Amino acid sequence: MMNMLKRKHPKGSVLDVVVAFVQSWEMHGSDEISICSGTLDVVRAYLGDRPCCIWKSQGNSVQKLCERGMMDIFYPEKEPQHQAALARALVSGTVEFDPCAMNPVLSDLKLGFDGLLHIPLKGKDGLFGLLSLAVFKKEARNREFVEPLESLGRLVAIAVHYGQNQEANLSRETRLKAEVDATTHELEETNKRLIERVRELKTLYAELQKRVEELMRANRAKDEFLSIVSHELRTPLTSLSGFLSVLLDEEAGPLNEQQRKFLGIAKQSALRLNLIISDLLDVSRIESGRLSLEMGECSLHEILATCHEGLKSAAANKGLQIRLHSLPSLPQIWGDPSRLQQVIDNIISNAIKFTERGGEIDVMSEEKGDFLQVSVRDTGPGLTEQEQSKVFDMFYQADASTRRSAGGAGLGLAIARGIINMHGGQIMVQSEKGKGATFSFVIPRLREQKKAA
């Protein structure tokens, strides 16, 4: 092509032509319209001012991208014969010559071209379109004229493909940059919010830490108070109970019935006060982790039988029927017998306190896989769901009027929970208001406790 162009324009070297193409594309840009427009300018500069255009392939039809030199007058593209020629060039992908009848207007303009030569713009990525330019018949038949134009067609297809890739890359880079910028902005805003949140959390943490320290000091003060008060009360209370026993035994002289009655009431009150003090001390030891257990192999059945025998008279005095459902073959456990008896006594005593005369109490034991379960079921007033969630809390009293008539400080079940937890078990309650309650606890069997140890 360069030789052909050089022969047409002897003053222009091959280098001049190459530079002209490059400068044209650089001047117009790398998009397909700019490349095609620049190509037509270069063709007309070296082959003369002849009509020419570039079509873009759209399936079996074409769309005109750009044109030069009264192309619409020279080549009415909508005429059937011209559309057929364009279609043949698209389908075959080869050069196609379409002869055109001489138009009077063209004759007046002294444009004596014989037709239009369609050159495919085809690269390795397929057919982009067609380069069409007005030619003479002898040019259309001359391979030295046609071959350089075919090379130009391939060069245009490559340039367009490169431009499309460049635009796609630029678009992708622009999109990625926009996404990165948006993400960066979002991260910066999130970071600001996190920093602010961290400041708030640090402030809150400092306040909570201060509050925890205050609560810990208050709790220590409470434990010290309970310990001091309990010890200070127990010493004179022990002396008081001892002297009351001396009087009731008539070691200080005979008593009449009224004196014996009043001293008996005082003795019972002293015993009750002594139990409350013991409970306060137990609660304090459990909370501080200072409660010690005398662990050993023991029989849960024997503990239940002892509790049942000890409280049977108290139940009978209130007109209650108490039954024990436990077998001597119950597996052994590893525990503190006196503390477990304290737990069971507390639960059964509560059942006796809150069950009306004529009611029933059942004390049961059974195996539950790797655990043993003890249950105490009564026909008392029962508990609501809200009461069940708080019944093991210290000093909690479900029904104030009933508690006042039954007595107690509301510490027994809290102590029971602490002791059972120390045995690796769990205590629970099932109840419905007006239908009694069942208090149960489970502790591991002897072999499971030894494994845990």
Secondary structure, 3 states (H helix, E strand, C coil): CHHHHHHHCCCCCHHHHHHHHHHHHHHHCCCHHHHHHHHHHHHHHHHCCCCEEEEEEECCEEEEEEEECCHHHHCCCCCHHHHHHHHHHHHHCCCEEEECCCCHHHHHCCCCCCEEEEEEEEECCEEEEEEEEEECHHHHHCHHHHHHHHHHHHHHHHHHHHHHHHHHHHHHHHHHHHHHHHHHHHHHHHHHHHHHHHHHHHHHHHHHHHHHHHHHHHHHHHHHHHHHHHHHHHHHHHHHHHHHHHHHCCCCCCCCHHHHHHHHHHHHHHHHHHHHHHHHHHHHHHHHCCCCCCCEEEEHHHHHHHHHHHHHHHHHHCCCEEEEECCCCCCEEEECHHHHHHHHHHHHHHHHHHCCCCCEEEEEEEEECCEEEEEEEECCCCCCHHHHHHCCCCCCCCCHHHHHHHCCCCCHHHHHHHHHHHCCCEEEEEECCCCCEEEEEEEECHHHHHHHC
